[in-house]
Amino acid sequence: MPTRETLRLHAGLVDDMARKLDIDLEEAAIGGSVSVDQISEAVLRCTDCPNPGHCQALLSQATAVQGTPEYCRNQELLHKLMP
């Protein structure tokens, strides 16, 4: 089981990646495009990521992101939610 600190880090990564892709996870959940359970599962999948440091660096850049990195464990979900 991931620690609370690890869960916080990866919840932030999932949320930041979604924002970078112009996805509002809260609105998606309210609108029924994604469930709260699916978002929780996305965070847990993210904790298995082999490259969170690269993801953090990518997300810290001011440039737009066209899609998730190839290694992203949530690629399918996030691409489904993209506008």
Backbone as a printed PyTorch tensor [residue, N CA C, xyz], in Angstrom:
tensor([[[  0.8400,  -1.1870,   0.0000],
         [  0.0000,   0.0000,   0.0000],
         [  0.8810,   1.2450,   0.0000]],

        [[  0.6240,   2.1600,  -0.9460],
         [  1.4160,   3.3910,  -0.9970],
         [  1.1980,   4.2490,   0.2560]],

        [[  2.2080,   5.0020,   0.6050],
         [  2.0980,   5.9000,   1.7530],
         [  1.2160,   7.0910,   1.3880]],

        [[  0.7940,   7.7990,   2.3990],
         [ -0.0280,   8.9950,   2.1940],
         [  0.7200,  10.0210,   1.3410]],

        [[  2.0030,  10.1690,   1.6030],
         [  2.8320,  11.1150,   0.8410],
         [  2.9010,  10.7110,  -0.6350]],

        [[  3.0630,   9.4190,  -0.8910],
         [  3.1100,   8.9190,  -2.2650],
         [  1.7740,   9.1470,  -2.9590]],

        [[  0.6840,   8.8750,  -2.2650],
         [ -0.6410,   9.0960,  -2.8490],
         [ -0.8650,  10.5700,  -3.1830]],

        [[ -0.4260,  11.4550,  -2.2800],
         [ -0.5590,  12.8940,  -2.5360],
         [  0.2300,  13.3130,  -3.7670]],

        [[  1.4650,  12.8310,  -3.8660],
         [  2.3110,  13.1580,  -5.0140],
         [  1.6380,  12.7280,  -6.3140]],

        [[  1.1600,  11.4920,  -6.3490],
         [  0.6030,  10.9610,  -7.5900],
         [ -0.7930,  11.5110,  -7.8860]],

        [[ -1.5440,  11.8600,  -6.8610],
         [ -2.8230,  12.5370,  -7.0870],
         [ -2.5570,  13.8810,  -7.7610]],

        [[ -1.5090,  14.5570,  -7.3130],
         [ -1.1230,  15.8220,  -7.9350],
         [ -0.6750,  15.6350,  -9.3680]],

        [[  0.0830,  14.5760,  -9.6280],
         [  0.5360,  14.3120, -10.9980],
         [ -0.6400,  14.0270, -11.9300]],

        [[ -1.5790,  13.2240, -11.4630],
         [ -2.7630,  12.9150, -12.2850],
         [ -3.5460,  14.1960, -12.5660]],

        [[ -3.7750,  14.9910, -11.5340],
         [ -4.5270,  16.2370, -11.6900],
         [ -3.7900,  17.2210, -12.5930]],

        [[ -2.4850,  17.3600, -12.3860],
         [ -1.6930,  18.2820, -13.2100],
         [ -1.6500,  17.8410, -14.6680]],

        [[ -1.5220,  16.5380, -14.9040],
         [ -1.5130,  16.0390, -16.2810],
         [ -2.8640,  16.3060, -16.9360]],

        [[ -3.9250,  16.0570, -16.1990],
         [ -5.2600,  16.3170, -16.7380],
         [ -5.3960,  17.7960, -17.0990]],

        [[ -4.9830,  18.6770, -16.2010],
         [ -5.0690,  20.1200, -16.4700],
         [ -4.2410,  20.5040, -17.6850]],

        [[ -3.0460,  19.9220, -17.7870],
         [ -2.1590,  20.2120, -18.9130],
         [ -2.8090,  19.7990, -20.2380]],

        [[ -3.6720,  18.7780, -20.1590],
         [ -4.3800,  18.2980, -21.3480],
         [ -5.7510,  18.9680, -21.5000]],

        [[ -5.9910,  20.0070, -20.6980],
         [ -7.2450,  20.7710, -20.7280],
         [ -8.4390,  19.9260, -20.2840]],

        [[ -8.2100,  19.0670, -19.3020],
         [ -9.2630,  18.2270, -18.7370],
         [ -9.5180,  18.7030, -17.3070]],

        [[-10.7610,  18.9680, -16.9920],
         [-11.1460,  19.3070, -15.6290],
         [-11.7550,  18.0440, -15.0210]],

        [[-10.9870,  17.3460, -14.1980],
         [-11.4520,  16.0780, -13.6360],
         [-12.7050,  16.2410, -12.7850]],

        [[-12.8040,  17.3450, -12.0670],
         [-13.9950,  17.5770, -11.2440],
         [-15.2290,  17.7090, -12.1280]],

        [[-15.1340,  18.5000, -13.1840],
         [-16.2530,  18.6590, -14.1130],
         [-16.5750,  17.3430, -14.8170]],

        [[-15.5430,  16.5860, -15.1720],
         [-15.7490,  15.2910, -15.8260],
         [-16.4980,  14.3440, -14.8980]],

        [[-16.1730,  14.3910, -13.6110],
         [-16.8570,  13.5350, -12.6410],
         [-18.3030,  13.9880, -12.4490]],

        [[-18.5070,  15.2890, -12.3400],
         [-19.8650,  15.8210, -12.1710],
         [-20.7100,  15.4940, -13.4040]],

        [[-20.0950,  15.6040, -14.5860],
         [-20.8070,  15.3340, -15.8260],
         [-20.9880,  13.8600, -16.1370]],

        [[-20.3560,  12.9880, -15.3550],
         [-20.5240,  11.5570, -15.5470],
         [-19.5690,  10.9210, -16.5390]],

        [[-18.5960,  11.6790, -17.0400],
         [-17.6200,  11.1200, -17.9830],
         [-16.6450,  10.1730, -17.3010]],

        [[-16.4550,  10.3860, -16.0000],
         [-15.5410,   9.5630, -15.2140],
         [-16.0940,   9.4970, -13.7960]],

        [[-15.9190,   8.3700, -13.1410],
         [-16.3860,   8.2440, -11.7610],
         [-15.2530,   8.5890, -10.7920]],

        [[-15.6330,   8.8810,  -9.5740],
         [-14.6410,   9.1500,  -8.5350],
         [-13.7670,   7.9120,  -8.3450]],

        [[-14.3660,   6.7330,  -8.4330],
         [-13.5890,   5.4890,  -8.3190],
         [-12.5570,   5.3750,  -9.4400]],

        [[-12.9220,   5.7780, -10.6560],
         [-11.9770,   5.7230, -11.7710],
         [-10.8150,   6.6900, -11.5400]],

        [[-11.0980,   7.8350, -10.9640],
         [-10.0340,   8.7990, -10.6600],
         [ -9.1280,   8.2210,  -9.5720]],

        [[ -9.7150,   7.6040,  -8.5570],
         [ -8.9130,   6.9760,  -7.4960],
         [ -8.0380,   5.8660,  -8.0630]],

        [[ -8.5930,   5.0720,  -8.9660],
         [ -7.8240,   4.0090,  -9.6030],
         [ -6.6890,   4.5950, -10.4540]],

        [[ -6.9420,   5.7340, -11.0840],
         [ -5.8980,   6.3920, -11.8750],
         [ -4.7320,   6.8070, -10.9880]],

        [[ -5.0390,   7.3170,  -9.8010],
         [ -3.9840,   7.7070,  -8.8610],
         [ -3.1820,   6.4700,  -8.4460]],

        [[ -3.8670,   5.3850,  -8.1380],
         [ -3.1630,   4.1580,  -7.7560],
         [ -2.3010,   3.6280,  -8.9030]],

        [[ -2.8110,   3.6740, -10.1400],
         [ -2.0010,   3.2570, -11.2950],
         [ -0.7630,   4.1380, -11.4180]],

        [[ -0.9400,   5.4160, -11.1590],
         [  0.1730,   6.3660, -11.2620],
         [  1.2740,   6.0310, -10.2580]],

        [[  0.9030,   5.4840,  -9.0980],
         [  1.9280,   5.1420,  -8.1010],
         [  2.8540,   4.0410,  -8.6010]],

        [[  2.4380,   3.2960,  -9.6210],
         [  3.2790,   2.2490, -10.2130],
         [  4.1750,   2.7820, -11.3250]],

        [[  4.1110,   4.0620, -11.5930],
         [  4.8880,   4.6660, -12.6780],
         [  6.3880,   4.5480, -12.4100]],

        [[  7.1460,   4.1390, -13.4320],
         [  8.5900,   4.0200, -13.2580],
         [  9.3160,   5.3640, -13.4050]],

        [[  8.5830,   6.4200, -13.7930],
         [  9.2590,   7.6610, -14.1480],
         [  8.5520,   8.9220, -13.6450]],

        [[  8.1510,   9.0030, -12.3720],
         [  7.4380,  10.1930, -11.9110],
         [  8.2760,  11.4730, -11.9810]],

        [[  9.5880,  11.3570, -11.8530],
         [ 10.4460,  12.5450, -11.9440],
         [ 10.3840,  13.1780, -13.3250]],

        [[ 10.3840,  12.3550, -14.3530],
         [ 10.2750,  12.8760, -15.7220],
         [  8.9150,  13.5340, -15.9190]],

        [[  7.8820,  12.9020, -15.3970],
         [  6.5320,  13.4460, -15.5020],
         [  6.4590,  14.8120, -14.8120]],

        [[  7.0280,  14.9250, -13.6270],
         [  7.0500,  16.2120, -12.9140],
         [  7.7680,  17.2730, -13.7370]],

        [[  8.8930,  16.9060, -14.3450],
         [  9.6450,  17.8620, -15.1620],
         [  8.8280,  18.2920, -16.3740]],

        [[  8.1750,  17.3420, -17.0060],
         [  7.3320,  17.6410, -18.1650],
         [  6.2040,  18.5890, -17.7760]],

        [[  5.5770,  18.3270, -16.6590],
         [  4.4480,  19.1440, -16.2170],
         [  4.8720,  20.5360, -15.7550]],

        [[  6.1130,  20.6950, -15.3610],
         [  6.5850,  22.0010, -14.8920],
         [  6.9210,  22.9440, -16.0430]],

        [[  7.0020,  22.4200, -17.2500],
         [  7.3080,  23.2590, -18.4110],
         [  6.0910,  24.1020, -18.7800]],

        [[  6.3550,  25.2950, -19.2760],
         [  5.2800,  26.2060, -19.6400],
         [  4.6180,  25.8200, -20.9590]],

        [[  5.2690,  25.0060, -21.7490],
         [  4.7200,  24.6480, -23.0520],
         [  3.5400,  23.6870, -22.9080]],

        [[  2.6820,  23.7180, -23.9060],
         [  1.5130,  22.8440, -23.9090],
         [  1.9410,  21.3940, -24.1240]],

        [[  1.1250,  20.4890, -23.6580],
         [  1.3610,  19.0600, -23.8330],
         [  0.2810,  18.5380, -24.7740]],

        [[  0.6840,  17.7950, -25.7800],
         [ -0.2720,  17.2660, -26.7610],
         [ -0.8850,  15.9460, -26.3160]],

        [[ -0.2170,  15.2620, -25.4350],
         [ -0.7020,  13.9740, -24.9440],
         [  0.1470,  13.5190, -23.7800]],

        [[ -0.2170,  12.4000, -23.2340],
         [  0.5400,  11.8540, -22.1070],
         [  1.8400,  11.2470, -22.6110]],

        [[  2.8370,  11.1360, -21.7420],
         [  4.0660,  10.4450, -22.1350],
         [  3.7490,   8.9780, -22.4610]],

        [[  4.5910,   8.3840, -23.2530],
         [  4.3940,   7.0040, -23.6930],
         [  4.2510,   6.0350, -22.5200]],

        [[  4.9470,   6.3110, -21.4320],
         [  4.9560,   5.4040, -20.2840],
         [  3.7800,   5.6120, -19.3270]],

        [[  2.9230,   6.5950, -19.5930],
         [  1.8460,   6.9400, -18.6580],
         [  0.8650,   5.7860, -18.4890]],

        [[  0.6480,   5.4200, -17.2490],
         [ -0.2680,   4.3290, -16.9150],
         [ -1.7330,   4.7340, -17.0880]],

        [[ -1.9880,   6.0360, -17.2490],
         [ -3.3520,   6.5410, -17.3890],
         [ -3.6270,   7.1140, -18.7740]],

        [[ -2.8010,   6.7410, -19.7020],
         [ -2.9150,   7.2590, -21.0650],
         [ -4.3190,   7.0540, -21.6420]],

        [[ -4.8390,   5.8530, -21.5450],
         [ -6.1460,   5.5440, -22.1300],
         [ -7.2520,   6.4020, -21.5120]],

        [[ -7.2940,   6.4650, -20.1930],
         [ -8.3290,   7.2440, -19.5080],
         [ -8.2390,   8.7180, -19.8760]],

        [[ -7.0400,   9.2900, -19.7890],
         [ -6.8880,  10.7160, -20.0510],
         [ -7.1820,  11.0590, -21.5100]],

        [[ -6.7870,  10.2230, -22.4170],
         [ -7.0590,  10.5040, -23.8340],
         [ -8.5600,  10.4160, -24.1230]],

        [[ -9.2530,   9.5320, -23.4030],
         [-10.7100,   9.4180, -23.5470],
         [-11.4050,  10.7010, -23.0820]],

        [[-10.8390,  11.3630, -22.0770],
         [-11.4530,  12.5530, -21.4950],
         [-11.0450,  13.8570, -22.1850]],

        [[-10.0830,  13.7860, -23.0920],
         [ -9.6060,  15.0090, -23.7530],
         [-10.7180,  15.6310, -24.5920]],

        [[-10.7970,  16.9670, -24.5650],
         [-11.8280,  17.6570, -25.3560],
         [-11.5510,  17.5810, -26.8490]]])
